[in-house]
Amino acid sequence: MASAGLAGCGPFGADDNPRDDPSRARAATAVDPTGVHQAGVVAPQAAQANLLTLVFDLAGRPADAVAALGRTVLALTSGKDQRLAGISPGDLTLTVGLGPRLVAAVDRSLPGASELPSFPRERLSRRHAGGDVMVQICASDPLVLPGCAAAVAATGGGALTERWRQRAFRGPSVPIGAAAGAPRNLLGFVDGIVGPRTTADLDADIWLPSTTGLRGGTIAVLRRMEIDVERFLAQSVAEQEAVIGRRRGSAAPLSGGTISSDPDLEARTPAGDYLIPLSSHVRRAHPPSTGVRPMLRRSYSFEDREAGLFFVSFQNELSTFVSTLNRMTTSDALLEFTTTTRSATFLVLPGFDADRRLGASLFES
């Protein structure tokens, strides 16, 4: 997914951190891991260049394991965990989420208690669908990630068994406006142009309300999508732009304007054809067209045995993602180049601090 599916690690500031530039990593500003929200959803404003997501099965008491993960987060982000090998954590963030099995065991009516349905163009093994615990690790310095993974895996005295992991990266940002930016993806198009950016937008569309008892949390969806990059790039630039619905160079919608212009889905050529094709990704994923609220996307590119997009979205209702993807699967031309090979959803727990441990809102309310 490109405009609604290919994404940004933070909704606000421009991400201009090179992927593997140690000098920039040393200068990265520390991110406070405590507060109403966990870090790694909207903070830091300038998105980190490197991601490692770990998904585990959990045995034992969830409340104890989650509280222990909170302590691990504090030790890692403060640089006090010896597994960092003396490397500064810089702008390291770790974000913890719980899968539907654990949430439903507390209360089946809670946000995050529902599994994702199946969708077309999936090739999912049992191991690569779902999971009990997610830990999303983001940092400007890629050297930080292995030590963090080791520390997280050791948390809980053997209660966590790794199910799957994904390493991914982001390139430099293209400015969208005065205080926003988004990176290009492996197809050469700018990701994450449309999304919630103001505090009011985040409160309306991303953060769970106080009525849920989980104020400050959110719902995450993870999708590892392999992309047939070679076949996509074999098309002419005009054909690629028709698939996406934006110019590859400027990222402006095909209806005209600039990167920050709203797509005009009614604009037509003199012959009466839509300037933004009916099957384009921009049209099929456009929030007003889907009839649902926007998602906050924090996605990364990957290139291991395959190449593609590790899509991460945050929303306060799982139906936001499900309704959007259901609309896209009917005729989104971009999906013809993708196959989803890992998929999961998690309740990203509300934030924590020294007086309230991670998971307290769920397990101690």
C-alpha positions as CSV (number, residue, x, y, z in Angstrom):
1,M,0.0,0.0,0.0
2,A,1.4,3.4,-0.8
3,S,-0.5,6.4,0.4
4,A,-2.8,4.7,2.9
5,G,-0.7,1.6,3.4
6,L,2.9,2.6,2.9
7,A,3.7,4.7,5.8
8,G,5.4,6.9,8.4
9,C,6.9,6.2,11.8
10,G,5.6,9.4,13.3
11,P,2.8,11.7,12.3
12,F,4.5,15.0,12.8
13,G,8.2,15.9,12.2
14,A,10.2,15.1,9.0
15,D,12.2,11.9,9.2
16,D,15.6,12.9,7.8
17,N,17.8,10.4,9.7
18,P,20.0,8.4,7.4
19,R,19.6,4.6,7.9
20,D,23.1,3.7,9.1
21,D,24.7,7.0,10.1
22,P,26.3,6.5,13.5
23,S,27.1,10.2,13.9
24,R,23.4,11.0,13.7
25,A,22.6,8.1,16.0
26,R,24.9,9.5,18.7
27,A,23.3,12.9,18.5
28,A,19.7,11.5,18.7
29,T,17.7,12.9,21.5
30,A,16.4,10.5,24.2
31,V,12.7,9.7,24.2
32,D,10.9,9.5,27.5
33,P,9.4,6.0,27.7
34,T,6.9,7.0,30.4
35,G,3.7,9.0,30.2
36,V,0.0,8.7,29.2
37,H,1.1,6.9,26.0
38,Q,3.9,4.5,25.3
39,A,6.7,5.9,23.2
40,G,7.0,4.6,19.6
41,V,3.6,5.5,18.3
42,V,3.8,9.3,17.9
43,A,7.1,9.8,19.7
44,P,9.7,10.7,18.6
45,Q,8.4,13.3,16.1
46,A,11.3,12.5,13.7
47,A,10.9,8.8,13.0
48,Q,13.8,6.5,13.6
49,A,15.4,4.8,10.7
50,N,15.5,1.2,12.0
51,L,12.9,-1.2,13.3
52,L,12.9,-4.6,14.8
53,T,9.5,-6.1,15.7
54,L,9.4,-9.2,17.9
55,V,6.3,-11.3,18.4
56,F,6.1,-13.9,21.2
57,D,3.8,-16.6,22.6
58,L,3.4,-16.2,26.4
59,A,3.2,-18.8,29.1
60,G,2.6,-17.9,32.7
61,R,0.9,-14.8,34.3
62,P,0.4,-12.0,31.7
63,A,0.4,-9.3,34.3
64,D,3.8,-10.4,35.7
65,A,5.4,-10.7,32.2
66,V,4.1,-7.3,31.1
67,A,5.3,-5.6,34.3
68,A,8.7,-7.1,33.7
69,L,8.7,-5.9,30.2
70,G,8.1,-2.4,31.5
71,R,11.1,-2.7,33.7
72,T,13.2,-3.9,30.7
73,V,12.0,-0.9,28.7
74,L,13.2,1.5,31.4
75,A,16.6,-0.3,31.7
76,L,17.2,-0.2,28.0
77,T,16.1,3.3,27.3
78,S,18.2,4.6,30.2
79,G,21.3,2.7,28.9
80,K,21.6,0.7,32.1
81,D,21.1,-2.8,30.6
82,Q,24.5,-4.5,30.0
83,R,23.3,-6.1,26.8
84,L,23.5,-2.7,25.1
85,A,27.3,-3.3,25.3
86,G,27.9,0.3,26.2
87,I,26.2,1.7,23.1
88,S,24.1,4.8,23.8
89,P,20.4,4.1,23.3
90,G,19.9,7.5,21.7
91,D,16.3,7.8,20.6
92,L,15.5,4.2,21.3
93,T,11.8,3.3,21.9
94,L,10.1,0.0,22.8
95,T,6.4,-0.4,22.4
96,V,4.5,-3.3,24.0
97,G,1.2,-4.8,22.8
98,L,-0.9,-7.8,23.8
99,G,-2.6,-10.1,21.4
100,P,-6.4,-10.9,21.4
101,R,-6.0,-14.2,23.3
102,L,-4.7,-12.4,26.4
103,V,-7.0,-9.4,26.1
104,A,-10.1,-11.6,25.7
105,A,-9.1,-13.6,28.8
106,V,-9.6,-10.4,30.8
107,D,-12.7,-9.2,29.0
108,R,-14.0,-10.2,25.6
109,S,-15.7,-6.8,25.2
110,L,-12.4,-4.9,25.4
111,P,-10.7,-3.2,22.4
112,G,-8.0,-5.6,21.2
113,A,-9.9,-8.8,22.0
114,S,-10.8,-9.5,18.4
115,E,-8.6,-11.3,15.9
116,L,-8.1,-10.1,12.4
117,P,-10.3,-11.8,9.8
118,S,-8.6,-13.4,6.8
119,F,-8.2,-11.4,3.6
120,P,-7.4,-12.2,-0.1
121,R,-3.7,-12.3,-1.2
122,E,-2.5,-13.8,2.1
123,R,0.0,-16.7,2.5
124,L,0.1,-17.2,6.2
125,S,1.5,-20.1,8.1
126,R,0.1,-20.8,11.6
127,R,3.3,-19.5,13.1
128,H,3.2,-16.2,11.2
129,A,-0.4,-15.3,12.1
130,G,-1.2,-13.7,15.4
131,G,0.8,-13.9,18.7
132,D,0.5,-13.0,22.4
133,V,3.0,-10.2,22.8
134,M,4.5,-7.6,20.5
135,V,7.6,-5.6,21.2
136,Q,8.3,-2.9,18.6
137,I,11.9,-1.6,18.8
138,C,12.8,1.5,16.9
139,A,16.2,3.4,16.9
140,S,18.3,5.6,14.8
141,D,21.3,3.4,15.6
142,P,21.0,-0.1,14.2
143,L,23.6,-1.4,16.6
144,V,21.2,-0.9,19.5
145,L,18.6,-3.5,18.1
146,P,20.4,-6.8,18.8
147,G,21.0,-6.0,22.5
148,C,17.4,-4.9,22.9
149,A,16.2,-8.1,21.4
150,A,18.3,-10.2,23.7
151,A,17.1,-8.2,26.8
152,V,13.4,-8.5,25.8
153,A,13.7,-12.3,25.1
154,A,15.3,-12.8,28.5
155,T,12.4,-10.9,30.3
156,G,10.0,-13.0,32.3
157,G,12.3,-15.9,33.1
158,G,11.5,-18.0,30.0
159,A,7.8,-17.0,29.8
160,L,8.3,-15.6,26.3
161,T,8.8,-17.8,23.3
162,E,9.6,-16.1,20.0
163,R,7.0,-16.7,17.3
164,W,8.4,-14.4,14.6
165,R,10.4,-11.2,14.1
166,Q,10.8,-8.6,11.4
167,R,13.8,-6.2,10.8
168,A,13.1,-3.2,8.5
169,F,14.3,0.3,7.7
170,R,13.2,3.7,6.4
171,G,14.9,6.2,4.1
172,P,15.2,10.0,4.3
173,S,12.0,12.0,4.4
174,V,10.3,14.1,1.7
175,P,8.7,17.2,3.3
176,I,5.0,17.3,3.1
177,G,4.4,20.6,4.9
178,A,6.0,22.9,7.4
179,A,6.1,20.3,10.1
180,A,5.6,16.9,8.5
181,G,7.4,14.5,6.2
182,A,7.3,11.0,4.9
183,P,9.8,8.6,3.3
184,R,9.9,6.9,-0.1
185,N,9.4,3.2,-0.3
186,L,11.1,0.5,-2.4
187,L,8.9,1.4,-5.3
188,G,10.1,5.0,-5.3
189,F,6.8,6.5,-4.1
190,V,6.4,8.6,-1.0
191,D,4.7,6.8,1.9
192,G,2.4,8.0,4.6
193,I,1.2,11.3,3.1
194,V,-2.3,11.2,4.5
195,G,-2.9,10.6,8.2
196,P,-3.8,12.2,11.5
197,R,-1.4,15.0,12.5
198,T,-3.0,17.2,15.2
199,T,-3.6,16.3,18.8
200,A,-7.3,16.5,18.2
201,D,-7.0,14.1,15.3
202,L,-5.0,11.6,17.4
203,D,-7.5,11.8,20.2
204,A,-10.4,11.2,17.8
205,D,-8.9,8.4,15.7
206,I,-5.9,6.8,17.4
207,W,-6.0,6.8,21.2
208,L,-8.5,4.7,23.1
209,P,-11.0,6.8,25.1
210,S,-11.3,6.7,28.9
211,T,-14.6,4.9,28.6
212,T,-12.7,1.8,27.6
213,G,-10.6,1.8,30.8
214,L,-7.6,1.9,28.5
215,R,-7.1,5.6,28.0
216,G,-3.9,6.3,26.2
217,G,-3.7,2.9,24.5
218,T,-4.4,2.1,20.8
219,I,-4.9,-0.9,18.5
220,A,-2.0,-1.9,16.3
221,V,-2.2,-4.0,13.0
222,L,1.0,-5.6,11.6
223,R,1.2,-6.9,8.1
224,R,4.3,-8.1,6.4
225,M,3.7,-7.7,2.6
226,E,6.0,-9.1,0.1
227,I,6.0,-6.9,-3.1
228,D,6.9,-8.0,-6.6
229,V,9.2,-5.0,-7.0
230,E,10.8,-6.2,-10.2
231,R,7.4,-6.6,-11.9
232,F,6.1,-3.2,-10.7
233,L,9.2,-1.4,-11.8
234,A,9.1,-3.1,-15.2
235,Q,6.1,-0.9,-16.0
236,S,6.5,2.6,-17.4
237,V,6.5,5.5,-14.9
238,A,3.0,6.5,-16.2
239,E,1.7,3.0,-15.5
240,Q,3.2,3.0,-12.0
241,E,1.7,6.4,-11.3
242,A,-1.7,5.1,-12.5
243,V,-1.5,2.2,-10.0
244,I,-0.6,4.5,-7.1
245,G,-2.6,7.6,-8.1
246,R,0.3,10.0,-7.4
247,R,3.3,11.3,-9.3
248,R,6.4,9.3,-8.5
249,G,8.7,12.3,-8.4
250,S,6.7,15.1,-6.7
251,A,4.2,12.8,-4.9
252,A,1.4,15.1,-6.0
253,P,-2.0,13.5,-6.7
254,L,-2.7,12.8,-10.4
255,S,-5.6,15.3,-10.0
256,G,-3.0,18.1,-9.7
257,G,-1.5,20.3,-7.0
258,T,1.4,19.5,-4.7
259,I,2.3,16.7,-2.3
260,S,0.1,18.2,0.4
261,S,-3.0,18.7,-1.9
262,D,-6.1,16.6,-1.2
263,P,-6.8,14.2,-4.1
264,D,-9.7,15.4,-6.2
265,L,-11.4,12.1,-7.0
266,E,-13.9,13.7,-9.3
267,A,-11.4,15.4,-11.6
268,R,-11.6,14.2,-15.2
269,T,-9.8,14.6,-18.5
270,P,-11.5,16.5,-21.4
271,A,-12.5,13.0,-22.6
272,G,-14.3,12.3,-19.4
273,D,-11.8,9.8,-17.8
274,Y,-10.9,10.1,-14.2
275,L,-7.5,11.7,-13.6
276,I,-7.1,9.4,-10.6
277,P,-8.0,5.9,-12.0
278,L,-10.8,4.0,-10.4
279,S,-8.4,1.2,-9.4
280,S,-5.6,3.4,-8.1
281,H,-4.4,2.9,-4.5
282,V,-5.0,6.5,-3.6
283,R,-8.7,6.2,-4.6
284,R,-9.4,2.9,-3.0
285,A,-7.6,3.7,0.3
286,H,-8.7,7.3,0.6
287,P,-10.4,7.7,4.1
288,P,-13.4,9.7,2.9
289,S,-14.0,7.1,0.2
290,T,-13.8,4.1,2.6
291,G,-16.3,5.7,4.9
292,V,-14.0,5.2,7.9
293,R,-11.6,7.3,10.0
294,P,-7.9,7.7,9.1
295,M,-5.2,5.4,10.5
296,L,-1.8,6.4,11.8
297,R,0.8,4.4,9.8
298,R,4.3,3.6,11.0
299,S,5.6,1.3,8.3
300,Y,9.0,0.3,7.1
301,S,10.6,-1.3,4.0
302,F,12.4,-4.6,4.2
303,E,14.8,-6.6,2.0
304,D,15.8,-10.0,3.2
305,R,15.0,-13.1,1.2
306,E,12.2,-11.1,-0.3
307,A,11.5,-7.3,-0.5
308,G,8.4,-5.4,0.6
309,L,6.6,-3.4,3.2
310,F,6.2,-4.1,6.9
311,F,3.0,-2.3,7.4
312,V,2.1,-1.0,10.9
313,S,-1.1,1.0,11.6
314,F,-2.6,2.4,14.8
315,Q,-6.3,3.1,15.2
316,N,-8.8,3.1,18.1
317,E,-11.1,0.6,16.4
318,L,-10.0,-2.5,14.5
319,S,-12.9,-2.0,12.1
320,T,-11.0,1.0,10.7
321,F,-8.3,-1.2,9.3
322,V,-10.7,-4.0,8.3
323,S,-13.1,-1.8,6.4
324,T,-10.3,0.0,4.6
325,L,-8.6,-3.3,3.5
326,N,-12.0,-4.8,2.5
327,R,-12.6,-1.9,0.2
328,M,-9.1,-2.2,-1.2
329,T,-9.3,-5.9,-1.9
330,T,-12.1,-5.4,-4.4
331,S,-10.1,-3.4,-6.9
332,D,-6.9,-1.8,-5.6
333,A,-4.4,-2.2,-8.5
334,L,-1.4,-2.1,-6.1
335,L,-2.5,-5.3,-4.2
336,E,-1.9,-7.3,-7.4
337,F,1.8,-6.9,-6.7
338,T,1.6,-7.9,-3.0
339,T,1.3,-11.0,-0.9
340,T,0.9,-10.8,2.9
341,T,3.0,-13.4,4.7
342,R,2.7,-12.3,8.4
343,S,-0.3,-10.7,10.1
344,A,-1.3,-9.8,13.6
345,T,-3.2,-7.3,15.8
346,F,-2.3,-6.2,19.3
347,L,-3.7,-3.9,22.0
348,V,-0.9,-1.4,22.6
349,L,-1.1,-0.8,26.3
350,P,-1.5,2.7,27.8
351,G,1.6,4.3,29.1
352,F,3.3,3.8,32.4
353,D,5.6,5.5,34.9
354,A,7.3,4.9,38.2
355,D,4.0,4.9,40.1
356,R,1.9,2.8,37.7
357,R,3.5,-0.3,36.1
358,L,3.0,-1.3,32.5
359,G,-0.3,-3.2,32.1
360,A,-1.9,-1.8,35.2
361,S,-4.8,-0.3,33.2
362,L,-5.7,-3.8,32.0
363,F,-4.8,-6.1,34.8
364,E,-5.3,-4.0,38.0
365,S,-8.4,-1.9,37.2
